[in-house]
């Protein structure tokens, strides 16, 4: 056996960075021309149990439904149709439930996704961006999370230094 010491590298991704990277990679599957959001659900053993990204519902053509953000009629926008990343991650779960899990998501959840997260039993949300912080939907989401005991926090922005060299 060699006497030359060999130590592990110390510039590897920590778990939170890894799971947020998985969420960002998942977001690249979104066909939305304006917003690409991904989510990754992780259990207490650091195992991924669900991944999702924003997109049209299964069986609904993403070529026929609109992707625009504004129109005179809301039915001509994406908003009544698109499933958010959080919903898809919960629906795509590969375990019996996600109770007690952590969700990593690129964008702080809206109020509708907050309801789903709470009902699913997810106990922590780690997000990258909170660009809609002052919106009614995000304010309602924070209020519901606080009432339901779901912790939430921003992950430090690691994308500026990723990949590590």
C-alpha positions in Angstrom: 0.0 0.0 0.0 1.4 3.4 -0.9 2.4 5.8 1.8 1.5 8.8 -0.3 -1.5 10.4 1.3 -4.5 10.9 -1.0 -7.3 13.0 0.3 -10.7 13.7 -1.1 -11.3 16.8 -3.1 -12.9 19.6 -1.0 -14.6 21.5 -3.8 -17.5 19.1 -4.3 -21.2 20.3 -4.2 -22.9 20.3 -0.8 -26.3 18.6 -0.6 -28.3 21.9 -0.9 -26.3 23.0 -3.9 -26.7 19.6 -5.5 -30.5 19.5 -5.1 -30.9 23.1 -6.3 -28.8 22.2 -9.3 -31.2 19.3 -10.0 -34.1 21.7 -9.7 -32.4 24.0 -12.2 -31.6 21.2 -14.6 -35.2 20.0 -14.4 -36.3 23.6 -15.3 -34.6 23.2 -18.6 -37.3 20.8 -19.7 -39.9 23.6 -19.5 -41.2 24.8 -22.9 -42.3 28.1 -21.4 -40.5 30.9 -23.3 -40.6 33.2 -20.3 -40.3 31.2 -17.1 -38.4 28.0 -16.6 -38.9 26.7 -13.0 -37.9 23.4 -11.6 -38.5 21.7 -8.2 -36.8 18.8 -6.4 -38.3 17.0 -3.4 -35.8 15.3 -1.0 -36.4 13.1 2.0 -34.5 13.0 5.3 -31.9 10.6 3.9 -31.0 13.0 1.0 -32.8 10.8 -1.5 -34.7 12.5 -4.4 -38.3 11.5 -4.2 -39.8 13.9 -6.8 -38.8 16.2 -9.6 -41.0 18.6 -11.7 -40.9 21.6 -13.9 -43.6 24.0 -15.2 -45.5 22.9 -18.3 -48.9 22.0 -19.7 -50.9 19.2 -18.2 -50.4 15.6 -19.5 -52.3 15.1 -22.7 -52.7 18.8 -23.4 -50.7 20.0 -26.5 -48.1 22.5 -25.6 -48.2 23.5 -29.3 -51.9 24.3 -29.2 -52.3 26.1 -25.9 -50.9 29.6 -25.5 -47.6 30.5 -23.9 -48.2 34.3 -23.8 -48.3 36.3 -20.5 -50.7 39.0 -21.5 -53.9 39.1 -23.7 -57.3 40.7 -23.5 -58.8 37.4 -22.6 -57.1 35.4 -19.8 -57.9 32.2 -21.7 -55.5 33.4 -24.4 -52.6 33.4 -21.8 -50.7 30.5 -20.3 -52.0 31.1 -16.7 -55.2 29.0 -16.8 -53.3 26.0 -18.2 -49.7 25.7 -17.0 -48.9 23.3 -14.1 -46.3 24.7 -11.8 -43.1 22.9 -11.0 -44.1 22.3 -7.4 -47.4 20.6 -8.5 -45.5 18.4 -11.0 -42.8 17.4 -8.5 -45.5 16.3 -6.0 -47.5 14.4 -8.6 -44.3 12.8 -10.0 -43.2 11.5 -6.6 -41.7 8.1 -6.5 -42.6 7.2 -2.9 -45.9 6.7 -1.0 -45.8 10.2 0.3 -43.6 13.3 0.7 -44.5 14.0 4.4 -41.5 15.6 6.2 -39.6 16.2 3.0 -37.8 19.3 1.8 -38.6 21.0 -1.6 -35.9 22.8 -3.5 -37.4 25.2 -6.0 -35.9 27.9 -8.2 -38.7 30.4 -7.5 -40.5 31.0 -4.2 -43.9 29.2 -4.5 -47.2 31.0 -5.2 -50.2 30.7 -2.9 -51.7 27.8 -4.9 -48.5 25.8 -4.7 -48.1 26.7 -1.1 -51.5 24.9 -0.5 -50.3 21.8 -2.3 -47.0 21.8 -0.4 -48.8 22.1 3.0 -51.3 19.4 2.1 -48.6 17.1 0.9 -46.8 17.4 4.3 -43.6 19.0 3.0 -41.9 20.7 6.0 -39.3 22.9 4.3 -39.0 24.9 1.2 -35.6 26.1 0.0 -35.7 28.6 -2.9 -33.3 30.6 -5.1 -35.4 33.6 -6.3 -38.1 35.5 -4.5 -38.7 38.0 -7.4 -42.4 38.3 -6.6 -41.8 38.8 -2.9 -44.3 41.7 -2.6 -47.1 40.1 -4.7 -50.4 39.1 -3.0 -49.8 35.5 -4.0 -46.4 35.3 -2.5 -47.5 37.1 0.7 -50.3 34.7 1.1 -47.9 31.7 0.5 -45.6 33.0 3.3 -48.5 33.5 5.7 -49.8 30.0 5.0 -46.3 28.5 5.4 -45.9 30.2 8.7 -49.3 29.1 10.0 -48.7 25.5 8.9 -45.2 25.3 10.3 -43.5 25.0 6.9 -40.1 26.6 7.1 -38.7 28.4 4.1 -35.4 30.0 3.3 -33.3 31.3 0.4 -30.3 29.3 -0.6 -27.2 31.5 -1.1 -26.7 32.2 -4.8 -24.2 29.6 -5.9 -24.8 30.0 -9.6 -22.3 32.9 -9.8 -19.5 30.5 -8.9 -20.8 27.4 -10.6 -19.2 25.3 -11.9 -16.4 25.3 -9.4 -12.9 25.1 -10.9 
